[in-house]
Amino acid sequence: MKIVVYFVIVVAIAIQFIRPDFNNPAVDEKVTLNADPHVMSTLKTSCYDCHSSETKYPWYQNVAPVSWIMSDHIVRGRKALDFSNWANIDPKVKLERLERAKQMITNEMMPKHEYLWIHKNAVLNKDDKQTLEQFFDEQIKELGGTLNNVEKVKI
């Protein structure tokens, strides 16, 4: 039993040396999203940690394996929709991502529930959801898309 405990301790210490890259890419203000202050406030509070290059890293970013999960979420979030690279996103891709973002907000799939465990201020209330949905709708219209009525789906 002692050997197992020692082994677990050694592994727990060893994995701390396997560290993801937590450096934010440089933000070019010319290509970042620029929207209404209320929209920006909502996005920065609830979305920007994973969907921009302006991630605010908490202390637990230094603790493996939590750091690995966090890094994966951030990489995938930026790949899905990066507000720091807004102007460079192909319009067809942007349209698809905006429709998906609206669907995710409507179905309460974003922000991720595990993110909300610690970031209570990121919870989207009814007004926040409406603000984001209206913003997404405006952007979809500007891109020549059609507004799909996204219904709440039980998942």
C-alpha positions as CSV (number, residue, x, y, z in Angstrom):
1,M,0.0,0.0,0.0
2,K,2.9,2.4,0.8
3,I,4.4,1.8,-2.6
4,V,1.2,2.7,-4.3
5,V,0.9,6.0,-2.3
6,Y,4.5,6.9,-3.1
7,F,4.0,6.1,-6.8
8,V,0.9,8.3,-6.9
9,I,2.8,11.2,-5.2
10,V,5.7,10.8,-7.6
11,V,3.4,10.8,-10.6
12,A,1.5,13.8,-9.3
13,I,4.7,15.7,-8.9
14,A,6.1,14.6,-12.2
15,I,3.1,15.7,-14.3
16,Q,3.5,19.2,-13.0
17,F,6.5,19.5,-15.3
18,I,4.4,18.8,-18.4
19,R,3.1,22.3,-19.0
20,P,0.9,23.7,-21.8
21,D,1.8,27.1,-23.4
22,F,-0.3,29.7,-21.7
23,N,1.0,32.7,-23.6
24,N,-1.7,34.8,-25.3
25,P,-1.0,35.7,-28.9
26,A,-0.6,39.4,-29.6
27,V,-3.8,41.2,-30.2
28,D,-4.0,43.5,-33.3
29,E,-6.7,46.1,-32.6
30,K,-7.3,46.4,-36.3
31,V,-8.7,42.9,-36.6
32,T,-10.3,42.4,-33.2
33,L,-14.1,42.6,-32.7
34,N,-15.4,46.1,-32.1
35,A,-19.1,46.2,-31.1
36,D,-21.5,48.0,-28.9
37,P,-20.1,48.5,-25.3
38,H,-22.9,46.3,-23.8
39,V,-22.2,43.5,-26.2
40,M,-18.4,43.8,-25.6
41,S,-18.9,43.7,-21.8
42,T,-21.1,40.6,-22.1
43,L,-18.6,38.9,-24.4
44,K,-15.6,39.8,-22.3
45,T,-17.2,38.6,-19.1
46,S,-18.6,35.3,-20.5
47,C,-16.7,34.4,-23.7
48,Y,-13.3,36.0,-24.0
49,D,-11.3,33.7,-21.8
50,C,-11.8,30.9,-24.4
51,H,-12.8,32.8,-27.5
52,S,-10.1,35.5,-27.8
53,S,-6.4,36.1,-27.3
54,E,-7.2,38.1,-24.1
55,T,-7.5,35.1,-21.8
56,K,-7.2,35.9,-18.1
57,Y,-5.5,33.0,-16.5
58,P,-6.4,32.0,-12.9
59,W,-3.9,30.5,-10.4
60,Y,-4.9,26.9,-11.2
61,Q,-3.5,27.2,-14.7
62,N,-0.3,25.9,-13.0
63,V,-1.8,22.7,-11.7
64,A,-1.8,19.6,-13.9
65,P,-4.0,18.0,-15.1
66,V,-6.4,20.9,-14.7
67,S,-4.0,23.0,-16.8
68,W,-4.2,20.5,-19.7
69,I,-8.0,20.6,-19.7
70,M,-8.0,24.4,-19.6
71,S,-5.5,24.6,-22.4
72,D,-7.5,22.3,-24.6
73,H,-10.7,24.3,-24.0
74,I,-8.9,27.6,-24.9
75,V,-7.3,26.1,-28.0
76,R,-10.6,24.6,-29.2
77,G,-12.5,27.8,-28.2
78,R,-10.2,30.0,-30.3
79,K,-10.4,27.6,-33.2
80,A,-14.2,27.7,-33.1
81,L,-14.6,31.5,-32.8
82,D,-11.8,34.0,-32.1
83,F,-13.0,37.5,-31.4
84,S,-9.4,38.7,-31.4
85,N,-9.1,37.7,-35.1
86,W,-12.6,38.8,-36.1
87,A,-11.8,40.7,-39.3
88,N,-9.6,37.9,-40.6
89,I,-12.3,35.2,-40.4
90,D,-13.7,34.2,-43.8
91,P,-17.2,35.5,-44.1
92,K,-18.7,32.0,-44.9
93,V,-16.9,30.6,-41.9
94,K,-17.9,33.5,-39.7
95,L,-21.6,33.1,-40.8
96,E,-21.5,29.4,-39.8
97,R,-19.8,30.1,-36.5
98,L,-22.2,32.9,-35.6
99,E,-25.2,30.6,-36.3
100,R,-23.6,27.9,-34.1
101,A,-22.8,30.5,-31.4
102,K,-26.4,31.6,-31.3
103,Q,-27.5,28.0,-31.1
104,M,-25.0,27.3,-28.2
105,I,-26.2,30.3,-26.2
106,T,-29.9,29.5,-26.8
107,N,-29.4,25.9,-25.7
108,E,-27.4,27.0,-22.7
109,M,-24.3,25.1,-23.9
110,M,-22.1,28.1,-23.6
111,P,-20.3,29.1,-21.4
112,K,-19.3,25.6,-20.5
113,H,-20.7,24.4,-17.3
114,E,-17.4,23.5,-15.8
115,Y,-16.2,27.1,-16.5
116,L,-19.2,28.5,-14.7
117,W,-18.3,26.4,-11.6
118,I,-15.6,28.9,-10.8
119,H,-16.6,31.9,-12.9
120,K,-20.0,32.7,-11.4
121,N,-19.9,36.2,-13.0
122,A,-19.9,34.5,-16.5
123,V,-23.4,33.1,-16.1
124,L,-25.6,34.6,-18.9
125,N,-28.9,35.9,-17.6
126,K,-31.9,36.4,-19.8
127,D,-30.8,39.9,-20.8
128,D,-27.3,38.8,-21.6
129,K,-28.6,36.0,-23.8
130,Q,-30.9,38.4,-25.6
131,T,-28.0,40.9,-26.1
132,L,-25.8,38.2,-27.6
133,E,-28.6,36.7,-29.7
134,Q,-29.4,40.1,-31.2
135,F,-25.7,40.8,-31.9
136,F,-25.3,37.4,-33.6
137,D,-28.5,38.1,-35.6
138,E,-27.2,41.5,-36.7
139,Q,-23.9,40.0,-37.8
140,I,-25.6,37.2,-39.6
141,K,-27.7,39.7,-41.5
142,E,-24.6,41.8,-42.4
143,L,-23.0,38.6,-43.8
144,G,-26.1,37.9,-46.0
145,G,-27.2,35.0,-44.0
146,T,-30.8,34.1,-43.0
147,L,-31.9,34.1,-39.5
148,N,-32.7,30.6,-38.4
149,N,-35.1,30.4,-35.6
150,V,-33.1,28.5,-33.0
151,E,-35.4,26.7,-30.6
152,K,-34.3,25.5,-27.2
153,V,-33.5,21.8,-27.5
154,K,-33.3,19.4,-24.6
155,I,-29.9,17.8,-24.6
